[in-house]
Each structure stands twice: as structure tokens, then as C-alpha cells.
């Protein structure tokens, strides 16, 4: 059976750094950057990408719809 690996893409200009996505991630994948976007906000990024399962919790709770989640089948 193929395993599924997840990945998120954050729209860095839409993210306002509210950090709502961080506690809902069961795999502790998301962190905040030390750099800021054009609006002056720190934005989310994948600080632990190999742990992402593609559960979509982060995208569901994001009030700015700044996170897209992708799932890819990988060989076992």
C-alpha cells in the first residue's frame, strides 16, 4: 500500500501571522518565519516538512485562506 506524504504552500503575502495554524497541526510541521512580508507580518512556513501528513487542519482553520495542502503518494 502506498504511503501519502503531505506538503503545504503558504501564500506569504496573504498570511497575517495569526498563528492559528500552528496548534492545530498534529505533527508540529508549521512555524513562523523571522522575516516579514510586504505588510510587515511574520508568516507561516513548514519547519518540519518531512512530518506533514496532509491532514488539512491548517488550511481549514486559516482565516486568510493563505494555506494550500497537497498530498502525494510515495513508494513504501
C-alpha positions as CSV (number, residue, x, y, z in Angstrom):
1,X,0.0,0.0,0.0
2,X,1.3,3.4,-0.9
3,X,2.0,6.0,1.7
4,X,0.9,9.5,1.5
5,X,3.1,12.5,2.1
6,X,1.7,15.9,2.6
7,X,3.0,19.4,1.8
8,X,1.7,22.9,2.4
9,X,2.1,26.0,0.4
10,X,1.7,29.3,2.2
11,X,0.7,32.5,0.3
12,X,3.3,34.6,2.2
13,X,1.6,37.9,1.2
14,X,-1.8,36.8,2.4
15,X,-0.6,35.3,5.7
16,X,-1.1,37.8,8.6
17,X,0.9,35.7,11.1
18,X,-2.1,34.9,13.4
19,X,-0.5,31.6,14.3
20,X,-3.9,29.8,14.4
21,X,-2.4,27.0,12.1
22,X,0.4,26.1,14.5
23,X,-1.5,24.5,17.4
24,X,-3.9,22.6,15.1
25,X,-1.1,20.7,13.3
26,X,-0.8,17.3,14.9
27,X,2.7,16.7,13.5
28,X,4.2,20.1,14.6
29,X,5.0,20.9,11.0
30,X,4.3,24.7,10.9
31,X,6.4,27.5,12.4
32,X,6.7,31.2,11.9
33,X,9.5,32.9,9.9
34,X,11.7,35.5,11.4
35,X,11.4,37.5,8.2
36,X,8.3,39.6,7.3
37,X,6.2,40.0,4.2
38,X,5.4,43.3,2.5
39,X,2.7,44.1,5.0
40,X,5.1,43.6,7.9
41,X,3.8,40.3,9.2
42,X,5.8,37.2,10.0
43,X,4.3,34.3,8.0
44,X,3.9,30.6,8.4
45,X,6.2,28.0,6.8
46,X,7.0,24.3,7.0
47,X,9.7,24.0,9.7
48,X,9.4,20.2,9.7
49,X,8.3,19.2,6.2
50,X,9.1,15.5,6.4
51,X,6.4,15.1,9.1
52,X,3.5,16.5,7.1
53,X,0.7,14.1,6.6
54,X,-1.5,16.4,4.5
55,X,-4.3,16.4,7.1
56,X,-5.6,19.9,6.0
57,X,-6.2,21.1,9.6
58,X,-4.1,24.2,9.0
59,X,-5.9,25.1,5.8
60,X,-9.3,24.6,7.4
61,X,-8.6,27.0,10.3
62,X,-6.7,29.7,8.3
63,X,-8.9,32.8,8.4
64,X,-7.0,34.3,5.5
65,X,-7.1,31.2,3.3
66,X,-3.4,31.5,2.9
67,X,-2.6,27.8,3.1
68,X,-2.9,25.1,0.4
69,X,-2.4,21.5,1.2
70,X,-1.2,18.9,-1.2
71,X,-0.9,15.1,-0.9
72,X,1.5,12.9,-2.9
73,X,1.7,9.1,-2.9
74,X,5.2,7.8,-2.2
75,X,6.5,4.4,-2.7
76,X,6.9,2.4,0.5
